[in-house]
């Protein structure tokens, strides 16, 4: 009972910290006049994936690599299956100028291609080597940094801002920096106790750490993405939601998995690879098809993603 209360309290602190980071990210992006989809794929994604990153690092550093892997894979499945499925199912088409629509569609295709290529690359890596060590972690973190640099470069080119102007604007708003610091502190504090209580819950209910990671921890750390997606849908900013979910999954697979591997080797059994990681590859492939072929029924695909996610959960507990 105590572990459950600590788990819920830690989860609340993690979500609160993520909300502060998210608010600071959105305010900064608006101040810098960045495109909505780029906001979602970079600043918002960085803020909302901080729980996954820190929880995975703490878990790996505490010799609980299965919990770290479960959190990473589970968060990706929640993002691409449940949350993106809801976005496609209830989202509405937004009107844009022809030029803007073309640029954003092109950006969306590139990001979906990056996501699919990344998940396939990691799957094949694990299939061949069965683990991700320190050097593999460095490669993944480098890929994540490359993704951020490319997307920020695209954002600056689209907005017409220079790095000097960006620095001046941020220095003129110290409250944004303070929000980042407080949010990050809450995340670090909450993530540590979330991992410890999650491990204890797994022992109490006789569940494996990877199952706890894929379900309770993954859903909990993905709540910022869910809140962001629903808020974006209600306010008519669907592009922020789409960009956040695909960008967040890329950053989780690179930063969370990469940093976890740097702090402790991630070993994956063939069974976990085929039953837990392969669905993530299939989800990202479905999203790539959706962005490459215009005119496909988005609500239909959204329903498929949601059904597939809950079907996967059913199989997870059944086995």
Phi and psi in degrees as a GROMACS rama.xvg file:
@    title "Ramachandran Plot"
@    xaxis  label "Phi"
@    yaxis  label "Psi"
@TYPE xy
-63.2951  -42.2478  UNK-2
-62.9621  -37.9703  UNK-3
-65.3455  -41.444  UNK-4
-65.1195  -42.7856  UNK-5
-63.2673  -40.7187  UNK-6
-59.9655  -47.8213  UNK-7
-66.9002  -40.7763  UNK-8
-66.2363  -42.2378  UNK-9
-63.552  -39.9984  UNK-10
-62.5198  -40.7747  UNK-11
-62.2496  -42.9821  UNK-12
-65.0147  -40.8495  UNK-13
-62.0768  -45.3369  UNK-14
-65.2355  -41.3075  UNK-15
-61.8639  -43.6594  UNK-16
-63.0177  -40.1272  UNK-17
-64.8059  -36.5979  UNK-18
-65.1768  -38.5531  UNK-19
-65.2506  -43.6735  UNK-20
-63.3481  -40.7466  UNK-21
-63.5098  -45.5488  UNK-22
-61.3598  -42.3146  UNK-23
-66.0273  -37.2463  UNK-24
-65.0226  -46.925  UNK-25
-65.0309  -42.1509  UNK-26
-62.5553  -41.4286  UNK-27
-64.1585  -42.519  UNK-28
-64.2853  -41.6775  UNK-29
-66.1134  -37.9488  UNK-30
-62.441  -35.923  UNK-31
-89.8398  -0.985319  UNK-32
57.8228  46.8554  UNK-33
-86.7486  149.108  UNK-34
-60.3604  146.91  UNK-35
-57.6706  -45.9246  UNK-36
-64.8397  -34.789  UNK-37
-71.2527  -37.6302  UNK-38
-55.6615  -47.8604  UNK-39
-64.103  -39.586  UNK-40
-78.2637  -17.2709  UNK-41
-119.204  -80.2489  UNK-42
-62.3327  -48.9064  UNK-43
-65.7538  -40.8829  UNK-44
-63.6933  -40.7503  UNK-45
-60.1018  -42.817  UNK-46
-67.3637  -45.6507  UNK-47
-76.1628  -18.441  UNK-48
-94.9203  -1.57182  UNK-49
-57.489  -40.7723  UNK-50
-59.1699  -46.0816  UNK-51
-60.7463  -43.152  UNK-52
-61.5942  -50.1441  UNK-53
-70.8606  -41.3327  UNK-54
-61.0542  -42.9783  UNK-55
-66.1288  -39.9014  UNK-56
-64.9783  -47.1549  UNK-57
-61.7882  -41.0713  UNK-58
-64.5303  -45.3252  UNK-59
-66.6405  -42.322  UNK-60
-65.924  -22.6277  UNK-61
-94.3337  14.773  UNK-62
64.5394  34.0135  UNK-63
-120.757  61.7285  UNK-64
-64.5048  -29.2291  UNK-65
-65.2721  -39.1206  UNK-66
-65.64  -41.1888  UNK-67
-62.0919  -47.2123  UNK-68
-64.0783  -41.5439  UNK-69
-61.9626  -40.3151  UNK-70
-63.3119  -42.3348  UNK-71
-67.3468  -51.2339  UNK-72
-65.5863  -43.9875  UNK-73
-62.419  -39.8144  UNK-74
-63.8181  -40.774  UNK-75
-62.5914  -41.108  UNK-76
-67.6261  -39.1282  UNK-77
-63.6401  -44.7529  UNK-78
-63.3182  -51.3887  UNK-79
-83.5324  -28.0141  UNK-80
-92.2492  -64.2937  UNK-81
-75.2581  -57.5799  UNK-82
-71.6219  -46.3838  UNK-83
-66.4324  -33.5647  UNK-84
-60.6421  -43.3639  UNK-85
-63.4822  -42.0129  UNK-86
-59.3449  -44.69  UNK-87
-70.412  -33.2684  UNK-88
-73.3499  -40.6686  UNK-89
-111.115  -5.70604  UNK-90
-68.8732  157.041  UNK-91
-117.995  151.729  UNK-92
-72.8185  132.684  UNK-93
-102.587  140.366  UNK-94
-85.0321  135.955  UNK-95
-139.624  164.274  UNK-96
-67.4786  152.414  UNK-97
-58.372  -43.6925  UNK-98
-64.29  -45.2603  UNK-99
-63.3519  -39.8609  UNK-100
-62.9894  -40.8045  UNK-101
-65.4288  -42.2511  UNK-102
-65.7069  -43.0041  UNK-103
-70.5278  -35.4012  UNK-104
-64.9455  -39.8099  UNK-105
-64.5202  -42.2241  UNK-106
-64.2137  -41.6191  UNK-107
-62.2399  -39.5109  UNK-108
-65.1108  -43.8645  UNK-109
-62.594  -42.7568  UNK-110
-68.4003  -39.0491  UNK-111
-64.6467  -37.2735  UNK-112
-65.9517  -41.594  UNK-113
-61.0011  -44.1457  UNK-114
-61.6605  -47.4147  UNK-115
-65.1911  -44.5286  UNK-116
-61.7214  -38.0571  UNK-117
-67.1955  -48.2422  UNK-118
-63.0457  -39.6506  UNK-119
-66.5486  -39.9394  UNK-120
-61.2443  -47.0962  UNK-121
-65.6235  -40.3391  UNK-122
-60.1471  -47.4616  UNK-123
-66.3577  -37.9069  UNK-124
-58.6457  -49.2986  UNK-125
-67.7354  -33.3306  UNK-126
-64.6817  -37.2801  UNK-127
-82.9126  -47.9108  UNK-128
-99.5686  -24.2901  UNK-129
76.327  3.58423  UNK-130
-162.982  164.108  UNK-131
-124.334  115.346  UNK-132
-96.6587  -166.765  UNK-133
-56.231  -46.7187  UNK-134
-68.8462  -36.4917  UNK-135
-63.8119  -36.9653  UNK-136
-63.9259  -40.4711  UNK-137
-62.2338  -40.7031  UNK-138
-61.8246  -44.8202  UNK-139
-64.8854  -44.1808  UNK-140
-62.5374  -38.7169  UNK-141
-63.211  -40.4396  UNK-142
-63.3331  -39.6355  UNK-143
-64.238  -42.5914  UNK-144
-63.395  -39.9487  UNK-145
-61.9996  -40.7836  UNK-146
-61.6629  -44.2148  UNK-147
-66.1986  -43.9761  UNK-148
-61.5233  -45.0418  UNK-149
-61.8006  -44.8035  UNK-150
-69.3794  -38.6078  UNK-151
-66.4892  -38.4436  UNK-152
-60.9929  -42.8075  UNK-153
-61.8662  -41.7938  UNK-154
-63.9971  -44.9758  UNK-155
-64.1037  -38.5249  UNK-156
-64.4798  -40.0098  UNK-157
-71.8762  -37.4369  UNK-158
-84.8264  -18.2308  UNK-159
79.917  8.47689  UNK-160
-84.2072  159.601  UNK-161
-112.236  162.88  UNK-162
-61.1089  -35.4113  UNK-163
-63.4157  -43.1057  UNK-164
-64.9562  -39.9187  UNK-165
-60.0269  -46.062  UNK-166
-62.5372  -42.4935  UNK-167
-62.5784  -41.6389  UNK-168
-65.8285  -40.8439  UNK-169
-69.2764  -38.4425  UNK-170
-65.6931  -25.8691  UNK-171
-79.6786  -4.86489  UNK-172
-131.366  75.4913  UNK-173
-64.7357  -22.8092  UNK-174
-62.0643  -33.6304  UNK-175
-63.7771  -41.792  UNK-176
-64.9004  -39.6852  UNK-177
-63.498  -40.2293  UNK-178
-61.6815  -41.3027  UNK-179
-59.2871  -46.3651  UNK-180
-64.5648  -47.0785  UNK-181
-64.3645  -43.7513  UNK-182
-60.8487  -42.2683  UNK-183
-65.0639  -39.3678  UNK-184
-63.4311  -43.503  UNK-185
-60.8675  -40.9714  UNK-186
-64.2417  -45.5481  UNK-187
-62.2707  -46.331  UNK-188
-64.094  -48.0853  UNK-189
-68.1172  -38.3236  UNK-190
-63.793  -37.3067  UNK-191
-61.4978  -48.9136  UNK-192
-75.7673  -24.7667  UNK-193
-64.6476  -40.7714  UNK-194
-66.4598  -48.0657  UNK-195
-60.6297  -46.203  UNK-196
-69.7997  -33.2204  UNK-197
-64.2252  -40.7874  UNK-198
-63.6785  -42.1839  UNK-199
-65.9402  -37.373  UNK-200
-64.5737  -39.1736  UNK-201
-60.0945  -41.0263  UNK-202
-69.0156  -39.6278  UNK-203
-63.6243  -43.8208  UNK-204
-95.0205  10.03  UNK-205
55.93  39.9239  UNK-206
-108.387  152.899  UNK-207
-72.3161  154.947  UNK-208
-62.5151  -34.7624  UNK-209
-68.9823  -32.7915  UNK-210
-67.912  -44.0498  UNK-211
-60.352  -40.6625  UNK-212
-64.9993  -43.6304  UNK-213
-68.8593  -30.661  UNK-214
-100.958  -82.4479  UNK-215
-61.0989  -53.018  UNK-216
-67.657  -43.4086  UNK-217
-64.8617  -45.4892  UNK-218
-63.8538  -40.8079  UNK-219
-63.4126  -47.4429  UNK-220
-73.1315  -15.8027  UNK-221
-91.9711  -1.27554  UNK-222
-59.2343  -37.5265  UNK-223
-58.1344  -39.8345  UNK-224
-64.1693  -40.1498  UNK-225
-65.0821  -45.9724  UNK-226
-62.0093  -42.8527  UNK-227
-62.3813  -43.4446  UNK-228
-63.8922  -45.8707  UNK-229
-66.4031  -40.8719  UNK-230
-63.0406  -41.665  UNK-231
-64.7356  -38.9521  UNK-232
-65.876  -45.5267  UNK-233
-63.5431  -38.7124  UNK-234
-86.4058  1.21751  UNK-235
80.3772  22.382  UNK-236
-112.094  62.6219  UNK-237
-62.837  -31.632  UNK-238
-65.6037  -33.2826  UNK-239
-62.6456  -42.6335  UNK-240
-63.4869  -48.9012  UNK-241
-60.8999  -47.1591  UNK-242
-63.7796  -38.8118  UNK-243
-64.4927  -43.6387  UNK-244
-69.6668  -44.5197  UNK-245
-70.2598  -42.4838  UNK-246
-64.2946  -40.4206  UNK-247
-63.6734  -38.6198  UNK-248
-67.5024  -40.4145  UNK-249
-60.6465  -45.5908  UNK-250
-69.4243  -34.5754  UNK-251
-65.149  -43.3122  UNK-252
-69.9893  -26.5516  UNK-253
-93.7701  -58.2525  UNK-254
-73.5361  -51.6816  UNK-255
-63.6885  -49.7875  UNK-256
-69.021  -40.1821  UNK-257
-64.9099  -48.0276  UNK-258
-65.8453  -38.3924  UNK-259
-61.2811  -40.2679  UNK-260
-69.5347  -31.8531  UNK-261
-67.0623  -39.7508  UNK-262
-82.1801  -19.9703  UNK-263
-171.419  133.486  UNK-264
-58.7196  134.976  UNK-265
-100.085  111.151  UNK-266
-104.145  132.231  UNK-267
-124.53  127.049  UNK-268
-78.5913  154.908  UNK-269
-56.857  -34.5286  UNK-270
-64.9895  -46.8546  UNK-271
-63.9967  -37.3051  UNK-272
-62.2076  -44.03  UNK-273
-81.0767  -35.8704  UNK-274
-88.8176  -24.5019  UNK-275
-114.268  -40.2661  UNK-276
-86.8828  -33.5939  UNK-277
-59.0656  -40.88  UNK-278
-57.3667  -32.9218  UNK-279
-65.8402  -39.1955  UNK-280
-63.1406  -42.7206  UNK-281
-66.0649  -40.6473  UNK-282
-61.2765  -46.0913  UNK-283
-66.6947  -33.7797  UNK-284
-65.4322  -38.6429  UNK-285
-64.6745  -39.5436  UNK-286
-67.9699  -36.2688  UNK-287
-62.2732  -44.0526  UNK-288
-59.8199  -40.4418  UNK-289
-64.2499  -34.0038  UNK-290
-85.9742  -26.7932  UNK-291
-78.798  -31.5695  UNK-292
-109.333  103.756  UNK-293
-70.3585  153.371  UNK-294
88.627  -0.141122  UNK-295
-71.3842  147.513  UNK-296
-68.9997  103.568  UNK-297
-65.3256  -38.5185  UNK-298
-63.0292  -38.2782  UNK-299
-62.8482  -46.4602  UNK-300
-66.7857  -34.7341  UNK-301
-61.5672  -42.5196  UNK-302
-62.8885  -39.4563  UNK-303
-62.6937  -44.3332  UNK-304
-62.1498  -44.4475  UNK-305
-64.3897  -45.889  UNK-306
-60.9663  -44.1766  UNK-307
-62.7469  -37.6594  UNK-308
-63.804  -48.8999  UNK-309
-70.8538  -30.8242  UNK-310
-63.6855  -41.6258  UNK-311
-62.0843  -44.4958  UNK-312
-60.9703  -40.2379  UNK-313
-60.3331  -44.2117  UNK-314
-65.1464  -36.0753  UNK-315
-61.3042  -45.6718  UNK-316
-80.3532  -27.6827  UNK-317
-67.2463  -38.6487  UNK-318
